């Protein structure tokens, strides 16, 4: 396996995380418990949300976020409802929507921001639209002021796939908190790492209680005595131990991941600061590049990675760009999954495409990204300038 000088991701741990792991090992308590709760509390305070629910991955966070909307007492989603999705995102943005029988409507992205083409989003909404999945791509938040203006007083909710944009802000508010729920990932290559892990944030108490039940078998055991799922629990723990009220999952995180998360979230502000400093330098050196464009920042990006997209009209090919970058020591990936609507899995979806997807197609053929990190990468950015 090639060792790249400039890899996509590097470890964010030091002795604090290793000590946290050892404390859990020494305790003999490995399943979800007090360390997970401590991480949830710390993360909610960082993000500015009332509630956080940790799960075993960002993909599971998306799954529970979609599922929860089907079990609210009022305005619950139902199979066949229409949800707007961007054409560029990761696979598990879409899969829970399919798995719950929603009809997806694919909308093109903006070539510069890599998030929704907001004019297309506005035109794509129909009287059947009940939900907008807002994906904040590569650290860049959507323009939520414009999205809320597009929605107006229509009964359309927003959920955010914020798995790539932990720490991003729009108008001083953290990405992931603009919808009724937002998902996050703490996988190795993301802003913080708990090995595997994901989180959901919400300010809605009913959704919070639904998420707690769905996370662990759909049972009542983890719900407060008075809750918005089953009303009131009995005081008999034996009776409540195997009482199932929702068709849930087992996507619980480990105590080890929670303990690591407690240490990681302490470092998160400093890690985001370094990523933003790298982003500012990239913007400066790449602003006049003749062949390659970078992502246009909306609000305050947390710069998950650095997208490099060949400008329309350039004679440079992606293969040529990829070869140059690999030779210079950069590990590269496509921009998320490119135009997802081209994938074979689409044959299983109930979905349509609004109009055409020229920008998603351009990204699919002419885009890639390289890594950003929680420390200065001035030398790497200097190399990019001359690619």
C-alpha positions in Angstrom: 0.0 0.0 0.0 1.4 3.4 -1.0 2.4 5.7 1.8 1.4 9.2 0.8 3.3 12.2 2.0 0.0 14.1 2.2 -2.6 11.5 3.3 -6.4 12.1 3.5 -6.5 11.7 7.2 -4.3 11.4 10.3 -4.8 10.4 13.9 -6.1 13.1 16.3 -5.3 11.2 19.5 -2.6 11.6 22.1 -2.1 10.2 25.6 -5.5 11.6 26.7 -7.4 9.2 24.4 -5.2 6.2 25.2 -5.7 6.8 28.9 -9.4 7.1 28.4 -9.4 3.7 26.7 -7.4 2.1 29.5 -9.9 3.5 32.1 -12.7 1.8 30.3 -10.8 -1.5 30.0 -10.0 -1.3 33.7 -13.6 -0.6 34.6 -14.9 -3.8 33.0 -17.9 -1.9 31.7 -17.8 -1.8 27.9 -21.4 -1.4 26.8 -23.1 2.0 26.5 -23.1 3.8 29.9 -21.7 6.8 31.7 -18.9 7.7 29.3 -21.3 7.8 26.4 -23.6 10.1 28.4 -20.7 12.4 29.3 -19.8 12.7 25.6 -23.4 13.4 24.6 -23.6 16.2 27.2 -20.3 17.7 26.2 -21.1 17.5 22.5 -24.6 19.1 23.0 -22.9 22.0 24.8 -20.4 22.4 22.0 -23.0 22.3 19.2 -25.6 24.4 21.1 -28.4 21.8 21.1 -30.7 20.6 23.9 -30.1 16.9 23.2 -27.5 14.6 21.7 -27.8 10.9 21.0 -24.7 8.9 20.3 -24.8 5.9 18.0 -22.3 3.6 16.4 -21.8 5.5 13.1 -22.8 8.5 11.1 -24.7 6.2 8.8 -26.7 4.9 11.8 -27.3 8.5 12.8 -28.9 9.2 9.4 -31.0 6.0 9.7 -32.4 6.9 13.2 -32.9 10.5 12.1 -35.2 9.4 9.2 -36.8 6.7 11.3 -37.7 9.0 14.1 -39.8 11.2 11.8 -42.2 8.3 11.2 -43.1 7.9 14.9 -44.0 11.4 16.0 -47.5 11.8 17.3 -48.2 14.7 15.0 -47.2 15.3 11.4 -45.4 11.9 11.1 -43.9 11.0 7.7 -45.4 8.1 5.8 -44.2 5.9 2.9 -44.6 7.8 -0.4 -43.9 11.2 1.0 -41.5 13.3 -1.1 -38.0 14.3 0.1 -35.6 16.6 -1.8 -32.0 15.4 -1.9 -28.8 16.8 -3.4 -27.3 14.8 -6.3 -23.9 14.7 -4.7 -23.6 13.0 -1.3 -22.6 9.8 0.4 -24.6 6.6 0.0 -26.1 6.5 3.5 -27.6 9.9 3.0 -30.0 8.2 0.7 -30.4 4.6 1.9 -32.5 5.4 5.0 -34.9 7.4 2.8 -35.3 4.4 0.5 -35.6 2.0 3.4 -38.5 4.0 4.8 -40.3 4.2 1.5 -39.9 7.9 0.8 -39.8 9.2 -2.7 -36.5 11.0 -3.4 -36.3 13.9 -5.8 -32.7 14.6 -6.9 -31.6 18.2 -7.4 -28.4 19.5 -8.9 -25.7 21.1 -6.8 -23.9 24.4 -7.2 -20.6 24.0 -8.9 -18.8 26.4 -6.5 -20.3 25.6 -3.1 -20.9 21.9 -3.8 -24.2 22.2 -1.9 -27.7 22.7 -3.3 -28.2 24.8 -6.4 -30.8 26.9 -4.5 -32.6 28.0 -7.6 -33.1 24.4 -8.6 -34.1 23.5 -5.1 -36.8 26.1 -5.1 -38.1 25.0 -8.5 -38.1 21.3 -7.5 -40.4 21.6 -4.5 -44.0 20.3 -5.1 -47.1 20.2 -3.1 -46.1 16.6 -2.0 -42.7 17.7 -0.6 -42.5 17.0 3.1 -38.8 17.0 3.8 -35.5 18.5 2.6 -32.3 16.6 3.3 -29.7 19.3 3.6 -26.2 17.9 3.2 -23.3 20.2 4.2 -20.6 18.9 1.9 -16.9 18.8 2.9 -17.3 21.1 5.8 -19.3 23.8 4.0 -22.8 24.7 5.4 -25.7 25.4 3.2 -27.3 28.9 3.0 -30.0 28.1 5.5 -31.4 31.6 5.3 -32.2 31.1 1.7 -33.5 27.6 2.3 -35.9 28.8 5.0 -37.0 31.5 2.7 -37.7 29.0 0.0 -39.8 26.9 2.4 -41.7 29.8 3.7 -44.8 28.7 5.6 -45.1 25.3 3.9 -45.2 22.2 6.1 -41.7 21.1 5.0 -39.1 20.0 7.5 -35.3 20.0 7.2 -32.9 17.4 8.5 -29.2 17.8 8.1 -26.6 15.3 7.1 -23.7 17.1 8.8 -21.3 14.2 8.9 -18.6 16.1 7.0 -19.2 19.5 8.6 -18.7 19.2 12.4 -17.9 22.7 13.7 -19.1 24.6 10.6 -21.2 27.7 11.2 -23.7 29.8 9.3 -24.6 33.2 10.8 -23.0 32.2 14.0 -25.0 29.1 14.5 -23.5 25.6 14.2 -24.3 23.5 11.2 -26.4 20.5 12.2 -28.8 22.7 14.2 -30.8 24.3 11.5 -33.1 21.3 10.9 -35.3 19.4 13.3 -32.4 17.0 13.6 -28.8 16.9 12.4 -26.4 13.9 12.1 -22.6 13.8 12.7 -19.8 11.3 12.2 -16.8 10.6 14.5 -15.2 8.1 12.1 -11.4 8.1 11.9 -11.1 10.4 8.9 -13.6 13.0 10.2 -13.1 16.1 12.4 -12.9 14.0 15.6 -12.5 10.3 15.9 -14.0 7.8 18.4 -12.9 4.9 16.2 -16.4 4.4 14.8 -19.2 6.6 16.0 -22.0 9.0 15.1 -24.3 11.5 16.8 -27.7 13.1 16.3 -28.6 16.5 17.8 -32.1 17.9 18.2 -34.0 20.5 20.3 -37.2 18.5 20.1 -37.9 16.4 23.2 -40.3 14.0 21.5 -37.7 13.2 18.8 -35.1 12.8 21.5 -37.2 10.2 23.3 -37.9 8.4 20.0 -34.2 8.3 19.2 -33.4 6.9 22.6 -35.8 4.0 22.1 -34.9 3.4 18.4 -31.2 3.2 19.3 -31.7 0.2 21.6 -34.2 -2.3 20.3 -37.2 0.0 20.5 -37.5 -0.8 24.2 -38.4 1.6 27.1 -35.4 0.8 29.2 -33.4 4.0 28.3 -36.4 6.3 28.4 -37.2 8.6 31.4 -40.1 7.6 33.6 -42.3 10.3 32.0 -41.6 10.4 28.3 -43.2 11.3 24.9 -43.1 7.7 23.5 -45.1 5.6 25.9 -46.2 8.2 28.5 -45.3 6.8 31.9 -43.1 3.8 32.7 -43.8 1.6 35.6 -41.5 1.6 38.6 -40.8 -2.1 38.2 -37.4 -2.5 36.4 -38.2 -6.2 35.7 -41.5 -5.2 33.9 -39.7 -2.5 31.9 -36.6 -4.5 31.0 -38.1 -6.1 27.9 -40.9 -3.8 27.0 -40.8 -2.9 23.3 -42.8 0.1 21.9 -41.1 1.0 18.6 -39.6 -1.1 15.8 -36.0 -0.2 16.7 -32.4 -1.3 16.1 -29.3 -2.0 18.0 -26.9 0.9 17.0 -25.6 1.6 20.5 -22.0 2.9 20.8 -19.4 1.4 23.0 -18.2 3.0 26.3 -14.7 3.1 24.9 -15.9 5.4 22.0 -17.8 7.6 24.5 -14.7 8.0 26.6 -12.6 8.9 23.6 -15.2 11.4 22.5 -15.0 13.2 25.9 -11.4 13.8 25.2 -11.8 14.6 21.6 -14.5 17.2 22.0 -12.2 19.2 24.4 -9.8 19.5 21.5 -12.4 20.2 18.8 -12.3 24.0 18.9 -8.6 24.1 18.4 -8.7 21.5 15.7 -11.4 23.5 13.8 -9.3 26.6 14.2 -6.3 24.9 12.5 -8.5 23.6 9.7 -9.8 27.1 9.0 -6.3 28.5 9.0 -5.4 25.9 6.4 -8.5 26.8 4.4 -7.7 30.5 4.4 -4.3 29.8 3.1 -5.7 27.5 0.4 -8.1 30.2 -0.7 -5.3 32.7 -1.0 -3.0 30.6 -3.1 -5.6 29.0 -5.3 -7.8 32.0 -6.1 -6.3 32.6 -9.5 -5.4 29.1 -10.5 -6.0 28.8 -14.3 -7.3 25.2 -14.3 -8.6 24.3 -10.9 -11.3 25.8 -8.7 -11.8 25.2 -5.0 -15.0 25.2 -2.9 -16.6 28.6 -2.3 -17.1 29.0 1.4 -20.6 29.7 2.8 -20.6 31.0 6.3 -17.6 29.5 8.2 -16.6 26.1 6.8 -14.9 23.6 9.0 -12.9 22.4 5.9 -13.3 18.6 6.0 -11.1 18.4 2.9 -10.1 20.5 -0.1 -12.0 19.9 -3.3 -10.2 20.5 -6.5 -12.5 20.8 -9.5 -11.3 21.4 -13.1 -12.7 24.6 -14.4 -15.2 24.3 -17.3 -13.3 24.9 -20.5 -9.9 23.8 -19.2 -8.1 21.2 -21.3 -6.8 19.5 -18.1 -8.3 16.1 -17.5 -8.9 14.6 -14.1 -6.6 11.7 -14.9 -3.8 14.3 -15.5 -4.7 16.1 -12.3 -4.8 12.9 -10.3 -1.4 11.8 -11.7 0.2 15.1 -10.8 -1.2 15.0 -7.3 -0.2 11.4 -6.7 3.3 12.1 -8.0 3.5 15.1 -5.6 2.5 12.8 -2.7 -1.2 13.5 -2.3 -3.8 10.8 -1.5 -7.0 11.7 -3.4 -10.6 10.6 -3.5 -13.6 11.5 -5.7 -15.8 14.2 -4.2 -17.9 12.1 -1.9 -19.8 9.7 -4.3 -19.9 12.1 -7.3 -23.3 12.2 -9.0 -25.1 9.6 -7.0 -27.9 9.4 -9.5 -25.6 7.5 -11.9 -25.2 4.6 -9.6 -26.8 1.1 -10.3 -28.4 1.1 -6.9 -30.8 3.8 -8.1 -32.9 1.0 -9.8 -34.1 0.1 -6.3 -35.2 3.6 -5.3 -38.5 5.3 -5.8 -37.0 8.5 -7.2 -36.9 11.0 -9.9 -34.5 13.7 -11.1 -35.6 17.2 -11.3 -34.4 18.6 -14.7 -30.8 17.9 -15.5 -27.8 17.5 -13.3 -25.0 19.2 -15.2 -23.0 20.4 -12.2 -23.2 17.0 -10.5 -22.0 15.4 -13.7 -19.1 17.9 -13.9 -18.1 17.1 -10.4 -18.4 13.4 -11.1 -16.0 13.7 -14.1 -13.7 16.5 -13.1 -13.6 16.7 -9.3 -11.6 15.2 -6.5 -10.5 16.1 -3.0 -7.3 16.0 -0.9 -7.0 16.0 2.9 -7.1 18.8 5.4 -5.8 18.3 8.9 -5.9 19.6 12.5 -2.4 21.0 12.1 -0.7 23.4 9.7 -0.2 22.0 6.2 1.4 25.0 4.7 3.9 23.0 2.8 1.2 20.9 1.1 -0.8 23.9 0.1 2.4 25.4 -1.4 2.7 22.3 -3.5 -1.0 22.6 -4.6 -0.4 26.1 -5.8 1.9 24.8 -8.5 -0.1 21.7 -9.6 
